[in-house]
Amino acid sequence: MRRNLEEKEGIDLLENNYIGELAYISGATPYIVPITYHYDRATHTLTSYSSEGHKLEAMRKNPSVALSVNEIESVANWQSVQVHGTFEELLGINAKHMLHEFSEGVKSILKRTTGKEAQFISEFSAKIEAEKIPAVFRIKINEITGKVRKS
């Protein structure tokens, strides 16, 4: 049976995962890249970070983005949520605070789902070059949709 996810089910899927596929537009071309993220229930946003490069440049020019998160057991058993939202770069103390929330949130998911206790971001997310400060951003969620299939 295949059906639409309820919004609460989509939020649960976002809350229980930390890796998704980010879609953004550069010029007239769509791109999709994996990212580590954290869903913040209080602000109904997704937080992530990135080093300077193509992705950030593109999102600064066109802030419309999407994120897809999937849990796939088999062809007949899966669920998928898609978020449409708006990129917002965080600066200063807000960036530092949200990077800390991101780190603590992902550590909590890892402990709850795998029993592993991570100490550093580099244990569960892309390593940022030491001499460069990462750009912290969030995605303000405009819409959540999804599908689920259970055999």
C-alpha positions as CSV (number, residue, x, y, z in Angstrom):
1,M,0.0,0.0,0.0
2,R,1.3,3.4,-1.0
3,R,0.0,6.6,0.5
4,N,0.9,10.2,1.3
5,L,2.7,10.9,4.6
6,E,0.9,13.0,7.1
7,E,2.9,16.2,8.0
8,K,3.6,14.8,11.5
9,E,5.1,11.6,9.9
10,G,7.3,13.8,7.7
11,I,8.5,15.7,10.7
12,D,9.2,12.5,12.5
13,L,11.3,11.3,9.5
14,L,13.2,14.5,9.5
15,E,13.8,14.4,13.3
16,N,15.1,10.8,13.2
17,N,17.6,11.3,10.5
18,Y,20.5,13.6,9.8
19,I,21.6,13.0,6.2
20,G,19.5,14.2,3.3
21,E,19.8,15.2,-0.3
22,L,19.8,19.0,-0.8
23,A,18.5,20.4,-4.1
24,Y,19.4,23.9,-5.3
25,I,19.5,25.8,-8.5
26,S,22.7,27.4,-10.1
27,G,21.8,29.4,-13.1
28,A,19.2,27.3,-14.9
29,T,20.7,23.9,-13.7
30,P,19.5,21.9,-10.7
31,Y,22.0,20.2,-8.5
32,I,21.5,17.6,-5.7
33,V,24.1,17.0,-3.1
34,P,24.1,15.0,0.2
35,I,24.3,17.1,3.4
36,T,24.2,16.5,7.1
37,Y,21.4,18.5,8.7
38,H,19.4,18.8,11.9
39,Y,15.7,19.5,12.2
40,D,14.8,22.0,14.9
41,R,11.2,21.5,16.1
42,A,11.1,24.8,18.0
43,T,11.8,26.9,14.9
44,H,10.6,24.4,12.2
45,T,13.8,24.8,10.3
46,L,16.7,22.6,9.1
47,T,20.3,23.6,10.1
48,S,23.5,22.7,8.2
49,Y,26.8,24.2,7.3
50,S,29.2,24.3,4.4
51,S,32.6,25.5,3.3
52,E,32.6,28.3,0.7
53,G,31.9,27.1,-2.8
54,H,29.4,26.4,-5.6
55,K,26.5,25.4,-3.3
56,L,26.7,28.4,-1.1
57,E,27.2,30.8,-4.0
58,A,24.1,29.3,-5.8
59,M,21.9,29.4,-2.7
60,R,22.8,33.0,-2.0
61,K,21.7,33.9,-5.5
62,N,18.6,31.7,-5.5
63,P,17.4,30.8,-2.0
64,S,14.7,28.3,-3.1
65,V,15.8,24.9,-2.1
66,A,14.5,21.4,-1.4
67,L,15.7,18.6,0.8
68,S,14.8,14.9,0.5
69,V,15.2,12.3,3.3
70,N,14.5,8.6,2.7
71,E,14.3,5.5,4.7
72,I,14.4,2.5,2.4
73,E,14.2,-1.1,3.7
74,S,13.2,-2.5,0.3
75,V,11.4,-1.7,-3.0
76,A,8.1,-2.5,-1.1
77,N,8.9,-0.9,2.2
78,W,10.1,2.7,2.3
79,Q,9.2,6.3,3.3
80,S,10.4,9.5,1.8
81,V,9.9,13.2,2.9
82,Q,10.5,16.2,0.8
83,V,10.9,19.7,2.2
84,H,10.6,22.9,0.1
85,G,12.1,25.9,1.8
86,T,14.2,29.0,1.7
87,F,17.9,29.2,2.4
88,E,19.0,31.7,5.1
89,E,22.7,32.2,6.0
90,L,23.4,32.7,9.7
91,L,26.0,35.1,10.9
92,G,27.9,35.8,14.2
93,I,26.5,34.5,17.4
94,N,23.4,33.1,15.7
95,A,25.7,31.0,13.5
96,K,27.8,29.8,16.4
97,H,24.7,28.9,18.5
98,M,23.0,27.0,15.7
99,L,26.2,25.1,14.8
100,H,26.2,24.0,18.4
101,E,22.5,23.0,18.3
102,F,23.2,21.1,15.0
103,S,26.1,19.2,16.6
104,E,24.2,18.3,19.8
105,G,21.1,17.4,17.8
106,V,22.9,15.0,15.5
107,K,24.8,13.5,18.5
108,S,21.4,12.8,20.1
109,I,20.1,11.1,17.0
110,L,23.3,8.9,16.8
111,K,23.0,7.9,20.4
112,R,19.3,7.1,20.1
113,T,19.5,5.2,16.9
114,T,22.9,3.5,17.0
115,G,24.0,3.7,20.6
116,K,27.2,5.5,19.5
117,E,28.4,8.6,21.3
118,A,30.1,11.0,19.0
119,Q,32.4,13.7,20.4
120,F,33.2,15.8,17.3
121,I,31.3,17.0,14.2
122,S,33.9,15.3,12.0
123,E,32.7,11.9,13.3
124,F,29.3,12.3,11.6
125,S,29.6,15.2,9.1
126,A,32.0,16.5,6.4
127,K,35.2,17.8,7.7
128,I,35.8,21.5,7.1
129,E,39.3,22.8,6.4
130,A,40.8,24.0,9.7
131,E,41.8,27.4,8.5
132,K,38.4,28.2,7.0
133,I,35.3,29.1,9.0
134,P,32.2,27.2,7.8
135,A,29.1,29.1,6.7
136,V,26.2,28.0,8.9
137,F,22.7,28.1,7.3
138,R,19.2,27.1,7.9
139,I,16.3,26.2,5.6
140,K,13.0,27.8,6.6
141,I,10.5,25.2,5.8
142,N,7.6,26.3,3.6
143,E,6.1,22.9,2.8
144,I,6.5,19.2,3.8
145,T,5.3,16.4,1.5
146,G,6.1,12.7,1.4
147,K,5.1,9.2,0.5
148,V,5.2,5.9,2.3
149,R,5.0,2.3,0.9
150,K,4.5,-0.7,3.2
151,S,3.9,-4.2,1.8
